[in-house]
Structures are given as structure tokens and as C-alpha cells.
Amino acid sequence: MAHIFQINISDGGVPKIPIPHGTVTTLGIEGDRQRNTKHHGGAERALCLYSLENILDLQAEGNPIYPGAIGENITMKGLDWPGLRPGDQLRLGDEVIIELTSYANPCKNIQPYFDNGAYERVAQKRHAGWARLYARVLQPGNIHICDPVEVIKKVKEE
């Protein structure tokens, strides 16, 4: 079963540090902040999500990445990450419902977590299925590590 592996926040920038639980609002997880609000945060990018399986595969390639390192708020385990698309809706735990809005473009701030600084490794246009995803919050609430994650609505593939 898919679940929340880690919840991450920071006072701006990366890496984000793990917390055991969080309150999710329409603007993200309480206590999390973004330094560059032109490219991060806001209602359409309230949460940044990533896959534990992708992180483990990237580590196997020799990248010094770890959960929270590249700025994701929620590290998830057990989802078909390459199958997720903007427009899909997920339930996190018992309360929170989110809708995926876009793929997160990587920036130079995450360069230290990739071998030879090759942060483009998580760019959707270059490596489909490896990008982080942004989401808007449709229903706020509380989340905890190990909470289940369920895809409740899928967009039709073109």
C-alpha cells in the first residue's frame, strides 16, 4: 500500500528536514517556507512531492540524494510515480485531498545532491517519470508519516 514515507519542511531552501506530522493548509505545510516564491509555493504549488523509489534508484546511480534533499515536502512510497499526471487527485491520510498541478523544474539549488551536479536528472522533459510534482490542496488537514496515500481520481491519458 502506498504511504507517506517522510514529511519535510524548511525555513527556506534545501534540504528540508523531516517532521513526524504536519498540518496541511491551502498554502502548504505549516512551518514550511520558500525563499523564491516566484518559482515555488503559492496555492498552485502548495506541496512538492517525490518518490522514495526514485530517490533509492538515484542513489544506486551514485547520486548523494536523500529524502528531503531536493525540496520535496512529502516523500511517498509505493505509488506508480511515472504514471502520475497533473490533474490526478490523491488522498493523504484520512483528511487531506490534493490535486497534482505541474512537474517541478529542477534548479541549481539541488545541484549538490547529484553526481557531477547533474540536477537535470529530475527534469520531466529530459527524464520523464523522474520529476517532482507540485500539488494544490483541495481539502486541508493533518498528515503523519506512514499515513496511506491513495489515488482517488486519474486524468485520462491523451
C-alpha positions as CSV (number, residue, x, y, z in Angstrom):
1,M,0.0,0.0,0.0
2,A,1.3,3.5,-0.9
3,H,2.0,5.7,2.1
4,I,3.8,8.8,3.3
5,F,7.4,7.9,4.0
6,Q,8.6,11.3,5.2
7,I,7.2,14.8,5.7
8,N,9.7,17.7,5.2
9,I,9.9,21.4,5.9
10,S,12.5,24.2,6.0
11,D,12.8,27.8,6.7
12,G,13.6,28.3,3.0
13,G,15.7,26.4,0.7
14,V,17.1,22.8,0.7
15,P,17.5,20.4,2.2
16,K,14.2,20.2,4.0
17,I,14.2,18.4,7.4
18,P,11.8,15.6,8.4
19,I,9.0,16.1,10.9
20,P,6.7,13.3,12.2
21,H,3.4,15.0,11.3
22,G,2.2,18.2,9.7
23,T,-0.8,20.4,9.3
24,V,-1.6,21.0,5.6
25,T,-3.2,24.3,4.6
26,T,-4.1,25.6,1.1
27,L,-0.6,27.2,1.1
28,G,1.3,24.1,2.2
29,I,2.6,22.5,5.4
30,E,2.6,24.8,8.4
31,G,6.2,25.8,9.3
32,D,7.5,25.4,5.7
33,R,8.7,28.4,3.8
34,Q,10.1,29.1,0.3
35,R,12.8,31.6,-0.4
36,N,11.9,32.1,-4.1
37,T,8.2,32.5,-4.3
38,K,8.3,33.3,-8.0
39,H,9.1,29.6,-8.7
40,H,8.0,27.8,-5.5
41,G,5.0,27.9,-3.2
42,G,1.6,29.6,-3.5
43,A,-1.7,27.8,-3.9
44,E,-0.9,26.0,-7.2
45,R,2.5,24.8,-5.8
46,A,1.4,24.4,-2.1
47,L,3.1,21.0,-1.9
48,C,6.1,19.4,-3.6
49,L,6.0,15.6,-3.8
50,Y,8.6,13.0,-4.7
51,S,9.0,9.2,-4.7
52,L,11.2,7.2,-2.3
53,E,11.7,4.6,-5.1
54,N,13.1,7.3,-7.4
55,I,15.4,8.5,-4.6
56,L,16.7,5.0,-4.0
57,D,17.3,4.5,-7.7
58,L,19.1,7.8,-8.0
59,Q,21.3,6.8,-5.0
60,A,22.1,3.5,-6.8
61,E,23.3,5.6,-9.8
62,G,25.8,7.3,-7.4
63,N,23.9,10.5,-6.5
64,P,24.1,11.7,-2.9
65,I,20.4,12.4,-2.8
66,Y,18.2,11.6,0.3
67,P,14.6,12.2,1.3
68,G,14.0,16.0,1.6
69,A,17.3,16.9,-0.1
70,I,15.7,18.2,-3.3
71,G,13.0,20.2,-1.6
72,E,10.0,17.9,-1.5
73,N,7.5,18.3,1.3
74,I,6.2,14.8,1.1
75,T,8.3,11.7,0.2
76,M,5.9,8.9,-0.8
77,K,6.4,5.2,-1.2
78,G,4.5,2.7,-3.2
79,L,3.0,4.9,-6.0
80,D,3.3,4.4,-9.7
81,W,5.3,7.6,-10.0
82,P,5.8,7.6,-13.8
83,G,2.0,7.1,-14.1
84,L,1.1,10.2,-12.1
85,R,0.0,13.3,-14.1
86,P,-1.1,16.8,-13.4
87,G,-4.9,16.7,-12.7
88,D,-4.7,13.4,-10.7
89,Q,-6.1,13.7,-7.2
90,L,-4.7,12.0,-4.2
91,R,-5.9,11.4,-0.6
92,L,-3.2,11.7,2.1
93,G,-4.2,10.0,5.3
94,D,-7.8,10.5,6.4
95,E,-8.2,14.2,5.8
96,V,-6.1,15.8,3.1
97,I,-7.0,15.8,-0.6
98,I,-4.6,17.2,-3.2
99,E,-4.6,17.7,-7.0
100,L,-1.3,17.5,-8.9
101,T,-0.8,20.7,-10.8
102,S,2.6,20.5,-12.6
103,Y,6.0,19.0,-12.7
104,A,8.6,20.8,-10.7
105,N,11.5,22.2,-12.8
106,P,14.8,21.5,-11.1
107,C,17.1,24.4,-10.2
108,K,20.8,24.8,-9.3
109,N,20.0,24.8,-5.5
110,I,19.6,21.0,-5.7
111,Q,22.9,20.5,-7.6
112,P,24.9,19.2,-4.6
113,Y,22.6,16.1,-4.4
114,F,23.5,14.8,-7.8
115,D,26.8,13.3,-9.1
116,N,28.7,15.9,-11.1
117,G,25.9,18.4,-10.2
118,A,23.6,16.8,-12.9
119,Y,20.4,18.1,-11.3
120,E,18.7,17.9,-14.8
121,R,18.3,14.2,-13.9
122,V,15.0,15.1,-12.4
123,A,13.7,17.3,-15.3
124,Q,10.5,15.9,-16.7
125,K,11.3,17.0,-20.3
126,R,14.7,15.1,-20.2
127,H,13.8,12.2,-18.0
128,A,10.0,11.5,-18.0
129,G,8.8,9.9,-14.7
130,W,11.7,11.3,-12.6
131,A,10.4,14.8,-11.8
132,R,9.0,16.0,-8.6
133,L,5.3,17.1,-8.7
134,Y,3.6,20.1,-7.4
135,A,0.1,20.0,-5.9
136,R,-2.7,22.3,-4.8
137,V,-4.6,21.4,-1.6
138,L,-8.3,20.8,-2.2
139,Q,-9.1,19.7,1.4
140,P,-6.7,20.7,4.2
141,G,-6.0,18.6,7.3
142,N,-3.3,16.7,9.2
143,I,-0.9,14.1,7.9
144,H,1.6,11.8,9.6
145,I,4.4,9.6,8.4
146,C,3.0,6.1,7.4
147,D,-0.4,7.6,6.5
148,P,-1.8,5.9,3.4
149,V,-1.8,7.6,0.1
150,E,-4.5,6.8,-2.4
151,V,-5.1,7.9,-6.0
152,I,-8.7,8.9,-5.9
153,K,-9.0,10.4,-9.4
154,K,-6.9,9.9,-12.6
155,V,-6.9,12.1,-15.6
156,K,-7.3,10.3,-18.9
157,E,-4.1,9.9,-20.8
158,E,-4.0,11.6,-24.2
